[in-house]
Amino acid sequence: MESVEPDQGRRRFVNWFLGTSVGALFAAVLFPIANFLRPPSVPEASVNSIEAGPTNDPELVGQGFKIVRFGAQPGILLRVAENDFRAFSATCTHLDCVVEYHKKDKIIFCNCHEGQYDLTGRNVAGPPPQPLTPYEVNVVPQGAGQPGTLVVTRS
């Protein structure tokens, strides 16, 4: 009896076809995952000055503070008294948590590890190693009978 061998050309073609199909499947799955994991190549816009709203902003009047954004960086705007506004970096110097203002206790507080800052941004309790970075606050008048606009500037 004669042994019948299949055509080697056809077998090679089928193997090549199946191999490239599996390779294309892996590429189609891995390419979107790799693009998702890679950070964007465009840097965040650097913002040095923002308009934070009117002096009678409900957040400032009620809570006594408002979180504002300088691009990707948060800042905290405080209303300490009727015409006394202060602003600082809202990032705790311990582990980069976002801070908040406790109006009743008159402290800036970090919930992560109970860090506390006074109203000048100086660290007074807890683990924060450095004070908060202060920002400049200007009130721009809008006209007679209109509330002024708060402009916060990073130094």
C-alpha positions in Angstrom: 0.0 0.0 0.0 1.1 3.5 -0.8 1.1 6.2 1.9 -0.8 9.3 1.0 0.8 12.5 2.1 -1.2 15.7 2.0 0.2 18.5 -0.1 2.8 20.4 2.0 2.0 23.7 0.2 -1.6 23.6 1.4 -0.6 22.7 5.0 1.9 25.6 5.1 -0.8 28.0 3.8 -3.3 26.9 6.4 -0.8 27.2 9.2 0.3 30.7 8.0 -3.3 31.8 7.7 -4.3 30.6 11.2 -1.1 32.1 12.7 -1.7 35.5 11.2 -5.4 35.4 12.2 -4.5 34.7 15.8 -1.8 37.4 15.7 -4.3 39.9 14.3 -6.7 39.0 17.0 -4.1 39.7 19.8 -3.1 43.0 18.1 -6.8 44.1 17.9 -7.2 43.4 21.6 -3.9 44.6 23.0 -3.6 47.9 21.0 -6.6 49.6 22.7 -5.4 48.4 26.1 -1.9 49.8 25.4 -3.4 53.1 24.3 -5.5 53.3 27.4 -2.5 52.6 29.7 -0.1 55.1 28.0 -0.3 58.6 29.5 -1.4 61.4 27.1 1.5 63.1 25.3 -0.1 66.6 25.6 0.8 68.2 28.9 -1.8 69.8 31.0 -2.3 73.5 30.4 -0.6 75.7 33.1 -3.1 78.2 34.5 -1.8 81.0 36.8 -4.9 83.1 37.3 -8.6 82.3 37.5 -11.8 84.1 38.0 -13.3 82.3 41.1 -16.8 84.0 41.0 -18.6 86.8 42.8 -17.8 87.8 46.4 -21.4 86.7 47.4 -20.9 83.2 46.0 -23.3 80.8 47.9 -20.5 78.4 48.6 -18.3 81.1 50.2 -21.1 82.5 52.2 -22.5 79.2 53.4 -19.5 76.9 53.8 -16.8 79.5 54.0 -14.7 77.9 51.3 -14.7 76.9 47.6 -12.4 74.6 45.7 -11.1 76.2 42.5 -9.0 74.6 39.8 -5.7 75.8 38.2 -5.7 73.3 35.3 -5.3 69.9 37.2 -4.2 71.5 40.5 -6.8 72.3 43.1 -6.8 75.5 45.2 -8.9 76.5 48.1 -10.5 79.9 48.4 -11.6 81.0 52.0 -13.9 83.7 53.2 -12.6 84.4 56.6 -14.5 87.6 57.2 -16.9 89.9 55.2 -14.1 91.3 53.1 -11.2 89.0 54.0 -10.6 86.4 51.3 -7.6 84.0 51.3 -6.4 81.3 48.9 -3.9 78.5 49.2 -3.0 75.3 47.4 -5.6 72.8 48.3 -3.2 69.9 48.3 -2.0 68.7 51.7 1.8 68.7 52.0 1.7 65.3 53.6 0.2 62.9 51.0 -1.4 65.2 48.5 -5.0 64.9 49.8 -7.4 67.8 49.1 -8.0 69.9 52.2 -11.2 71.6 53.4 -12.1 74.6 55.6 -13.8 74.1 59.0 -15.6 77.4 59.4 -16.6 76.8 63.0 -13.1 75.9 64.2 -11.3 78.3 61.8 -8.9 75.7 60.5 -8.0 74.2 57.2 -8.3 70.4 57.7 -7.0 67.4 55.8 -9.2 64.3 56.3 -6.6 61.8 55.3 -4.4 61.9 58.4 -6.0 64.7 60.4 -3.5 67.4 59.4 -4.4 70.9 60.4 -3.4 74.3 59.0 -4.2 77.8 60.4 -5.7 80.6 58.4 -2.2 81.7 57.2 -1.6 78.2 55.7 0.9 77.3 58.4 0.8 73.6 59.5 -0.2 73.5 63.2 -1.1 69.8 63.9 -0.8 66.4 62.4 1.7 65.0 60.0 1.9 67.8 57.3 5.6 68.7 57.1 5.2 72.1 55.3 2.7 74.9 55.1 0.3 75.3 52.2 1.4 77.5 49.3 -0.4 80.8 49.5 -2.1 82.4 46.5 -3.0 86.0 45.9 -6.7 87.1 46.0 -7.9 90.3 44.3 -11.4 91.7 44.3 -12.3 93.3 41.0 -15.1 95.8 41.3 -18.0 95.3 38.8 -19.9 98.5 39.2 -22.3 100.2 41.6 -24.5 97.8 43.4 -22.8 94.7 41.9 -20.7 92.2 43.9 -17.0 92.2 43.1 -15.4 89.3 41.2 -12.7 87.3 43.0 -9.5 86.6 41.0 -7.1 84.1 42.4 -3.5 84.2 41.2 -0.7 81.7 41.9 2.5 83.5 42.9 
